[in-house]
Amino acid sequence: MSAPRHGDGQIGALAPKALGFHENSGVNLREYWRILNKRKWLIGSIISAFLMIGWLQTLMAIPMYTSAVRIQIDSNVNKIVEGGNVTPMESNHAEFMRTQYELLQSHSLAERVVSMGGLAGDGAFMKPRQFSILRMLSGAEKSAAQSEKQLPSISADRENAAVGIVLANRTVRPVSGSRLVDIGYSDPSPIEAQKIASTYAEAFIASTVDKRFQANSYAKTFLDDQVTQLKLRLEQSEKTLLEFAQKEQIVATQDKASIAEANLANASAALGALIADRIKNEQLWRQVQGATAINLPQLLTNNVIDGLRAKRNQLVTEFEEKSETFQPSYPSQVQITNKIKEVDRQLAAEVRTIQSSMKAAYETSLSQEREMTKRVGTLRMDMLDLQKRSIEYNILKREVDTNRTLYEGLLQRFKEVDIAGGAGVNSVFIVDKAQLPRAPSSPVMSRALALALVLGIAASLATAYILEYLDDCVHSPEESERLFGLATLGIIPKIQPPSTVEAEFADVRSGLAEAYRSLCTALQFSTEAGLPKTICVTSSASSEGKSVTSLAIARQFSMMGLNVLLIDGDLRNASLHKKLGVENNIGLSNYLTGSCSPPDAIKRTVHKNLFFMSSGPLPPNAADLLVGSRLLSLLTRGLEVFDLVVIDGPPVLGLADAPLLSAAVNATIFVIAAGQTRIGPARIALKRLEASRTPIIGAVVTKFDAKAANYGYDYGYGYGYRYGHDANAENKLEGHSEDDRPQLNVNDAPQSNNSQDAD
């Protein structure tokens, strides 16, 4: 008879879908719920512990009062003196505000608060702030008072301790989207909280002002030193310039670089004027040089010539008037003619005089021009020589000018910083003063419990996840199929106390009985030939439910009318005889050793059609007994009488018995206890069974808690389901004695209801 291998057959293919498993699903919420339901007591305990710790810590904590002061921090302040600010202006407002927040939380500011408030010498402030009811009841408060007296007497140590207290109890909370900052301080005394909060704001303002004063003081010191150095450099450079000018005889005027430049400029200007005058005189002389008439503009403007011309015109007029009466030879006419000639002579003489004067003026201008040209040439040569000698002079002069400019700029900056240093510009203002708190700010019971609840939930979930991750046991049929590739033949529920296995079997409507009926139904379809004739039930370890499973299978098929032989094949730790209430004085070990025949080892049970062969006395060499041919002979002869042979085999690990028994039967059922069977040992056990070519038809998951696994179904029905015979009658079989054993021969054997071959 052939049997399907791991996962073969219709059961193996249909089981995952029938059970509602989804191998490729993404987030398996049902699996998460199973973990939560499985670890619910652990999760609840951890959450309760956190809540209790939070509640006790809140009760034991000293009430703290919080007072807050609100300040405004401006990055750009109004300038009292332009240019007097020596601190850099913040270009990035966010960076500036973050810097101020860090300064508010700095150790140095806390030291200033301790110093301004005199907190290091305040005994009440320096008291320990941790309070405990147990310590109070045990008198530890007295020791705390003594320890307060024994606080460090060294001032530095006391100040460090006070600074640590201030830093631990102050809070700095910026108001989002503004330049406002809330500075809070918590203390057991509301008055002390208000005082220290106000002191914190005042200390920060004083620190800001001091920082500006320190910057101005440093700037004044630096500028004073630079001004002194520049003054000495300016004096030295001026002295060097003067000595060089005296040596090279360079005289600088206010407007010109030197006298030579002034002389050259004046000479050049004079030469230009002389040239213009010469050109003018030359033009005048050229006009009158060859002129014979007196109608030239230069002559007409002369008063003498103008008078002579008038006189001549008068004489000519008189001559013409008398010519009408007298002849030209007339003495008066001759006299007028002579006068006219005299006037003409005088005019010619005057013209020559004017021509001579213009020529002289021209020659004078030309001579002056020549002399001035020579003078300009001389001055130009002197100027070129002076420029050659003035190169070093100009270098020295530029150095003097540069030093003078730097000196004047630094001197002006020094005066501005000196004035701005005393202005006391402040960029921090108190908006709301610290108020006296009326109620404690901490501890808050609701907030503490909420925090404890959140932490408890996180810790419990993390613990549950870690435990689940470290848990290497098989918990569900889905996990069994996924890990081992075995078809799930049956799912046996876990028996909840105070119920017992016997009580569950007695009730045919119980979940356990219904589960085993489902298992037997699946066994009838587990192979192509139907129900296997010989079945071995084994598991990876002990106490996984294989004995109960083999008994339940045998009992269920016997109730269905089949003659069933149940064999206790565990020759190392037999237990079935106890469950059936029979003796174990003779059994399988006796038959395998040849000390008895099968009819001698088989006993009747209280269940109809169910016969039992116990293990017999436990031998020291069980594996050696199973290796022989007597086991196969027993199964062959048993199938001639019985319809089904069920062997309760031993666990697989560490033993050779189970592979030997499994190899001798038609089918093997592997029992997996949910939450108990470990993955590693189960895989090793299956590998050993595979190595022995054992036909494993599937797995049975026992001790499965459907509610804990969050399965949506349970076993049992709501209507009365009975078999065709009385349940109580089938559980009792009276009148059977030790001699009532079936005789395994052809004539006396019980008639089989199934005529299939033993194969």
Secondary structure, 3 states (H helix, E strand, C coil): CCCCCCCCHHHHHHHHHHCCCCCCCCCCHHHHHHHHHHCHHHHHHHHHHHHHHHHHHHHHCCCEEEEEEEEEECCCCCCCCCCCCCCCCCCCHHHHHHHHHHHHCCHHHHHHHHHHHCHHHCCCCCCCCCCCHHHHHCCHHHHHHHHHHCCCCCHHHHHHHHHHHHHHHEEEEECCCCCEEEEEEEECCHHHHHHHHHHHHHHHHHHHHHHHHHHHHHHHHHHHHHHHHHHHHHHHHHHHHHHHHHHHCCCCCCCCCCHHHHHHHHHHHHHHHHHHHHHHHHHHHHHHHCCCCCCCHHHHCCHHHHHHHHHHHHHHHHHHHHHCCCCCCCHHHHHHHHHHHHHHHHHHHHHHHHHHHHHHHHHHHHHHHHHHHHHHHHHHHHHHHHHHHHHHHHHHHHHHHHHHHHHHHHHHHHHHHHHHHCCCCCCEEEEECCCCCCCCCECCHHHHHHHHHHHHHHHHHHHHHHHHHHCCECCCHHHHHHHHCCCEEEEEECCCCCCCHHHHHHCCCCHHHHHHHHHHHHHCCCECCECCCEEEEEECCCCCCHHHHHHHHHHHHHHCCCCEEEEECCCCCCCHHHHHCCCCCCCHHHHHCCCCCHHHHEEECCCCCEEEECCCCCCCCHHHHHHCCHHHHHHHHHHHHCCEEEEECCCCCCCCHHHHHHHHCCEEEEEEECCCCEHHHHHHHHHHHHHCCCCEEEEEEEEECCCCCCCCCCCCCCCCCCCCCCHHHHCCCCCCCCCCCCCCCCCCCCCCCCCCCCC
